[in-house]
Amino acid sequence: GQLLVTKIVCQDLVNVEGWGGKNDPYVTLRLGSTEMKTEHIAEGGANVCFDCLNFSFDVDRAALDFEPLNVTVTDRNTMNSDVLIGEASSSVKFTALRVGEELQL
């Protein structure tokens, strides 16, 4: 089967920027060995929406119960290393049962 991700909404992200700046977040999704990243949103701040996505993951039925979908939100930096804002995971089965619904992680 396929897991299709078309939109990611991040709310109330912790500000990891110093000197009064705003986060420049991007999201990385990982399922098994497949990893996909959004573009960063410059000065996106604490609440951002990544829409019009077309991330497709192949899903093995045998892995539904234990295969995690890992979600990582990172702040992009040009002068220093990127900084982790947060991360979460959800089983593919839990995610797949909510087709068409918003999934909060």
ABEGO torsion letter per residue (X at the ends): XBBBBABBBBBGBBBABBGGBBBBBBBBBBBEABBBBBBBBBGAEABBBBBGBBBBBBBBAAAAAABBBBBBBBBBBAABBBBBABBBBBBAAAAAAABGBBBBX
